[in-house]
Amino acid sequence: MKSSNVKKEKRIRRHARIRAKISGTADLPRLSVFKSNKHISVQLIDDQNGQTLASAHSRDVKGKTMMEKAGEVGQLIAEKAKAKKITEVAFDRGGFIYTGNIKTLADGARKGGLHF
């Protein structure tokens, strides 16, 4: 088995453990993060109704580095959440460790006005 597959499977297992504890509602949606090598994306999800309330992607923002784009994506999702009158979210890091781009995205979302 290739090491990249092992790494991906470990992340998926971590995400499953997180998802067993975190679930989104209309009042407290789940802020779900996905990161690839080139991009980062987030969604506000209401798991009870199976709906995505808002989303943001690094393609939609300006920035030179991935770190700059992550912060901008965090602020963009916070603006979209404010437009839908959402201030509290449950943060779902998607099995990724809370450093680097994930932390920068979370800080950008907090700076934009989201609480978690």
N, C-alpha and C positions, 0 to 999 in steps of 0.2 A: 504494500500500500504506500502511496506517495505521502510525503510529509504534509503537503498542502491539504490533502483530503483529511488527514488526522487533525490538523489545525482547525479546519472548517467544522468537522464533526464535534470537536471539543467546544467550539463557540456555540454551536447549535444546542448542545447539551446544557451549557451554562444558561442560554436563553430560555430553554424549557423550564429550568429551575426558577428563573426570574418570573416567567409568565405564570407559574403556578401560584405566585403570591400577588402579582400585580394585574389588575383588570381595570379597564376604563368604563366610565359611565357618562351619561350626558352632562352631569354636573361636574364630574372629575374625570376628564378624558385622559387616556394614556398617551404620553409623548414618546412615540416609538422612533428609535434612531437606527439607520442602516448606513454603514460605511464601506466603501470599496476602496481600491487603490487610487482611483481618480476622483471620486465624487463622494458626497455625503448627503443624505436626505432624511427628512423627519416628517412624521405624520401625527396628527391628533386623531385618536381613534376612540369611538364609542363602541366598546365590545358587546354591550347588551343588545344593541340594535344592529351591530355589524356594519357600522358606517364610518367612513373617513370624514372628519369634520373639516380639516384643513391640512395642507401639505406644503413643504418647501424643499427645494433642491439646490445644490451648489451650482447648477447650470444657470440659475436665475439671478445669481448675484455676481458682483464684480470683486475681484481680489486676485492677487498674484499667487499666493501660496495656499495650500490646503487649509492651513491654520486660519488665515484671514477669511477664507470662504466659510469655514465652519462657524466663526463668530457672526458673520453676516447672515447665515442661514438661521442661526438661533434668534437673531433680532427679527428676521422676516417672519418666522413662525409666531413670534410673540405679537407682532403687529396683526397678523391674520387672526390670532386667538382673541385679541382685544376687540376686533371688528365683530366677532361672534359672542362678545361679552363673556369670555373665558379668562379667568385669572389664575385658577389653581389647576395643576396637572399632576399626574403620576408619571415620573420619569422612568422610562424603560430603555436602558442602554443597549439592549439587543445582544447581550453576551460579550460585548466589547469592554475592555478595561477602561476605567474612568480616569484616563490621562490623555494628554495631547488634544487631538481634535474633538473627542467626545466631551472633555472638560471645557474646552473653548466654546463649543456649541451650547453647553448647559449655561455657562457664564453669560453668553450672548442672550440667551432666552431670559435669564434672570434680569439682565440689564434692560431688556425690552419690557419687563413688567410681569413675567410669569413667576408664580411661586410654586416651589416643590422642594 
